[in-house]
Amino acid sequence: MPEEGIKYLPKSKLLSYEEMLRMVNILAEMGINKVRITGGEPFVRNNLIDFLEKLAEIEGINDLSITTNGVFTGDYIKQMKSIGIRSVNLSLDTLDKNRFYKITRRDEFDKVYETLFRLIDEGFEVKVNAVVMEGKNIEDLIPLAELTRNNNVSVRFIEEMPFNGEGAHYARLEWDMLRILEELNLHFPDLQKLQDGPYSTSYNYQIPGYQGNVGIIAAFSRTFCGTCNRIRVTATGELKTCLYDDGVLNVRDLMRGGVSDEELKSEFMKAFRNRAKDGFEAESNRKNIVKESMTTIGG
């Protein structure tokens, strides 16, 4: 979280639940079958459970999942399970309470840590997302990896991106994928490579004898772009076909301008066909320099 916090927008600038449901219905007709609601903490928004229930009823959507910082999610675990949500990504950059406070600007570590194990106990497919940050949480790499010893959990170490709340604040990334992997191999010399899924953005490994697995997401190096099939829509309706672009289409403005479903499908297809080949091209096509925080993009 940036030290100065983030500027909260008026509700009128955000996509309404009705607009999001219309959008997902259209995308489902176009072949999208998985939807992930991301945070921060999605449950900051009122009546999210009702929205999730309606999403789960959309024909063609067979995979509904959540990315959360875990602050409020624990209150809704039973309801999430009844809706059919099976996968939860939990953002947790450190296992140290003091470092957690410095990184997140909130004193919620105990609640988040408890939610992690409640999700595991309830049988969710849990992935812990940890952004590796020089001078902030390097000492947490091995303790986080150790979470996989006795827990069926995937811990994914994510390269820090150049817009993680502070603007483009480094010319060279100290902890890239290779260095993270080197650190893991140093402590776990028998680390084994796993087969990655067809659209995986992580390179996955297992420590022999451990229940879970670890992964590395090369978010800065951008070596997975050839297999990435994700699209993202921000809370204000900006369609991003890559995290590094600055928005290629505003769905909110189109819908509020009165376009038909067929016209919206046409705009979506135009954006998808013109998708940048990788994150480097997406960044070079930007109209503005990279300065936004991941907290405003949505995890």
C-alpha positions in Angstrom: 0.0 0.0 0.0 1.4 3.4 -0.9 2.4 5.4 2.2 -0.1 8.2 1.3 -2.9 5.6 0.7 -5.1 5.7 -2.3 -7.8 8.1 -3.5 -11.2 6.5 -3.2 -13.5 7.2 -6.1 -17.2 8.1 -5.9 -19.6 5.2 -6.5 -20.8 6.7 -9.8 -17.4 6.2 -11.4 -17.3 2.5 -10.5 -19.0 -0.2 -12.6 -22.3 -1.2 -10.9 -23.1 -4.8 -10.2 -25.7 -4.7 -13.0 -23.1 -3.4 -15.5 -20.6 -6.1 -14.4 -23.2 -8.8 -14.8 -24.1 -7.6 -18.3 -20.4 -7.5 -19.2 -19.8 -11.1 -17.9 -22.9 -12.4 -19.7 -21.6 -11.0 -23.0 -18.1 -12.3 -22.4 -19.5 -15.8 -21.5 -21.3 -15.8 -24.8 -17.9 -15.1 -26.4 -16.3 -18.1 -24.8 -15.0 -16.8 -21.4 -15.6 -19.5 -18.8 -13.5 -18.3 -15.8 -14.1 -15.2 -13.7 -11.9 -14.0 -10.9 -12.9 -11.2 -8.6 -9.8 -9.5 -7.3 -8.8 -7.2 -4.5 -7.2 -5.8 -2.3 -10.3 -7.1 -0.5 -13.3 -7.7 -2.7 -15.6 -7.9 0.4 -15.0 -4.2 1.0 -17.9 -3.7 -1.4 -21.4 -4.2 0.1 -23.6 -7.1 -1.0 -20.7 -8.9 -2.8 -22.1 -12.3 -1.9 -25.4 -11.5 -3.8 -23.3 -10.5 -6.8 -21.2 -13.6 -6.6 -24.3 -15.8 -6.5 -25.6 -14.1 -9.7 -22.2 -14.5 -11.4 -22.2 -18.2 -10.6 -25.6 -18.6 -12.4 -24.4 -17.2 -15.7 -24.4 -19.9 -18.3 -20.9 -20.8 -19.5 -19.1 -19.6 -16.3 -17.9 -22.7 -14.7 -15.0 -21.4 -12.6 -15.5 -18.5 -10.2 -12.6 -17.6 -7.9 -11.4 -14.8 -5.6 -8.2 -12.9 -4.9 -8.2 -11.3 -1.5 -5.9 -9.7 1.1 -7.9 -11.8 3.7 -9.1 -9.0 5.9 -12.8 -9.6 5.5 -12.9 -12.9 3.6 -13.0 -15.1 6.7 -16.5 -13.9 7.4 -17.8 -15.3 4.2 -16.1 -18.7 3.8 -19.2 -20.8 4.3 -21.2 -18.7 1.8 -18.4 -18.8 -0.8 -18.3 -22.6 -0.5 -22.1 -22.8 -1.0 -21.9 -20.6 -4.1 -19.3 -23.0 -5.6 -16.2 -21.0 -5.2 -13.3 -23.4 -4.9 -10.2 -21.3 -5.5 -8.9 -18.4 -3.4 -5.6 -16.5 -3.9 -4.5 -14.8 -0.7 -2.0 -11.9 -0.9 0.5 -12.4 2.0 3.9 -10.9 1.5 5.3 -11.8 4.9 4.8 -14.0 7.9 6.2 -11.4 10.3 3.6 -9.2 12.0 5.7 -6.1 12.1 6.7 -6.4 8.4 3.1 -7.0 7.5 2.1 -3.7 9.1 4.9 -1.8 7.3 3.9 -3.3 3.9 0.2 -3.1 4.2 -0.3 -0.1 6.6 -2.8 -2.1 8.6 -2.6 -4.2 11.7 -4.5 -7.2 10.4 -1.9 -10.0 10.3 -3.5 -12.3 12.9 -6.9 -12.2 11.1 -5.3 -12.8 7.6 -3.1 -15.7 8.9 -6.2 -17.3 10.6 -8.2 -16.9 7.3 -5.4 -18.7 5.4 -5.7 -21.8 7.5 -9.4 -21.7 7.6 -9.5 -21.7 3.8 -7.1 -24.7 3.7 -9.1 -26.6 6.3 -12.3 -26.0 4.4 -10.8 -27.6 1.3 -10.3 -24.5 -0.9 -7.5 -24.6 -3.5 -5.4 -21.9 -1.9 -2.6 -20.0 -3.5 -0.5 -17.5 -1.4 0.7 -14.6 -3.5 3.9 -13.0 -2.1 5.6 -10.1 -3.9 9.3 -10.3 -3.4 10.6 -6.8 -2.4 14.2 -5.8 -1.8 14.6 -4.5 1.8 11.1 -5.4 2.8 10.5 -9.2 2.9 13.5 -11.1 1.6 13.8 -12.9 4.9 10.3 -14.4 4.4 11.1 -16.4 1.2 12.1 -19.6 3.0 9.4 -19.4 5.8 6.8 -18.9 3.2 8.1 -21.8 1.2 7.9 -23.9 4.4 4.2 -23.3 4.5 4.0 -26.0 1.8 5.6 -28.6 4.1 2.4 -29.7 5.9 -0.2 -27.8 4.0 -1.8 -28.4 0.6 -1.1 -24.8 -0.5 0.7 -23.2 -3.4 3.0 -20.4 -2.5 3.8 -18.1 -5.5 6.7 -15.7 -5.4 6.0 -12.7 -7.6 8.6 -10.4 -9.1 7.9 -6.9 -8.0 6.5 -4.8 -10.9 7.7 -1.2 -11.6 4.4 0.2 -10.5 4.0 -1.3 -7.1 2.8 1.9 -5.4 5.9 4.0 -5.9 6.2 4.6 -9.6 9.0 3.3 -11.8 11.4 3.3 -8.8 14.2 1.0 -10.0 16.2 0.6 -13.2 17.0 -3.0 -12.5 15.2 -5.6 -10.5 17.4 -7.1 -7.8 15.1 -10.1 -7.1 14.1 -11.4 -10.5 12.9 -15.0 -11.1 16.4 -16.4 -11.5 17.6 -15.0 -8.2 14.4 -16.1 -6.4 14.9 -19.6 -7.8 18.6 -19.5 -6.8 17.6 -18.7 -3.2 15.1 -21.6 -3.1 17.6 -24.0 -4.6 20.1 -22.9 -1.9 17.8 -24.0 0.9 16.1 -26.8 -1.0 18.7 -28.3 -3.3 16.4 -31.2 -4.4 13.7 -28.8 -5.6 11.8 -30.4 -8.5 10.3 -28.7 -11.5 6.6 -29.5 -12.0 4.7 -29.5 -15.3 3.1 -26.1 -15.8 -0.5 -25.8 -17.0 -1.2 -24.7 -20.6 -2.0 -21.1 -19.6 0.1 -20.8 -16.4 1.7 -17.5 -15.5 3.9 -19.3 -12.9 6.8 -21.6 -13.1 6.0 -24.3 -10.5 8.2 -26.5 -8.3 7.9 -28.9 -5.5 10.1 -29.7 -2.5 10.2 -33.5 -2.2 8.1 -34.7 0.7 6.2 -31.5 1.0 2.4 -31.4 0.6 2.1 -28.2 -1.4 4.2 -26.5 -4.1 5.9 -23.2 -4.8 5.8 -21.1 -7.9 7.5 -18.1 -9.4 5.7 -15.5 -11.4 8.0 -13.5 -13.7 5.8 -10.3 -13.6 8.7 -8.0 -14.3 10.8 -10.2 -16.6 7.6 -11.1 -18.5 8.7 -14.5 -19.8 5.2 -16.0 -19.6 3.5 -13.6 -22.0 3.2 -16.2 -24.7 0.9 -18.4 -22.6 -1.1 -15.7 -20.8 -4.7 -15.7 -21.8 -6.0 -13.2 -19.2 -8.0 -10.0 -19.6 -8.7 -7.6 -16.8 -11.4 -5.0 -16.2 -10.7 -2.4 -13.5 -13.3 -1.1 -11.1 -13.8 1.9 -13.3 -14.4 -0.2 -16.4 -10.9 0.0 -18.1 -10.2 -3.2 -20.1 -6.6 -4.2 -19.8 -5.3 -7.0 -22.1 -2.0 -6.7 -20.2 -1.1 -5.3 -16.8 1.4 -3.1 -18.5 -1.0 -1.3 -20.8 -2.9 1.8 -19.6 -6.3 0.6 -20.7 -7.4 -0.3 -24.2 -11.1 0.2 -23.9 -13.5 1.7 -21.3 -16.4 -0.7 -21.0 -18.2 1.5 -18.5 -18.4 4.4 -20.9 -19.6 2.3 -23.8 -22.4 0.7 -21.8 -23.5 4.0 -20.3 -23.4 5.5 -23.9 -26.0 3.0 -24.9 -24.2 0.5 -27.1 -25.9 -2.8 -27.8 -24.6 -6.2 -26.7 -23.5 -6.9 -30.3 -21.7 -3.6 -30.5 -19.9 -4.3 -27.2 -18.9 -7.8 -28.5 -17.4 -6.1 -31.6 -15.4 -3.7 -29.4 -14.2 -6.6 -27.2 -13.0 -8.6 -30.3 -11.2 -5.5 -31.7 -9.3 -5.1 -28.4 -8.5 -8.8 -28.2 -7.2 -9.0 -31.8 -5.0 -6.0 -31.2 -3.5 -7.4 -28.0 0.2 -6.6 -27.5 2.4 -9.6 -28.1 4.0 -9.2 -24.7 4.3 -6.9 -21.7 7.2 -5.0 -23.2 5.2 -4.0 -26.3 2.2 -3.2 -24.1 4.3 -0.9 -22.0 5.9 0.8 -25.0 2.3 1.5 -26.4 1.3 3.4 -23.3 0.3 7.0 -23.6 1.5 7.7 -20.1 4.5 6.4 -18.0 3.9 3.6 -15.6 2.9 5.2 -12.3 -0.2 3.5 -11.0 -0.3 1.3 -8.0 -1.4 -2.3 -8.1 -3.9 -1.4 -5.4 -5.8 0.6 -8.0 -5.4 -2.0 -10.8 -6.8 -4.8 -8.7 -4.1 -7.2 -7.3 
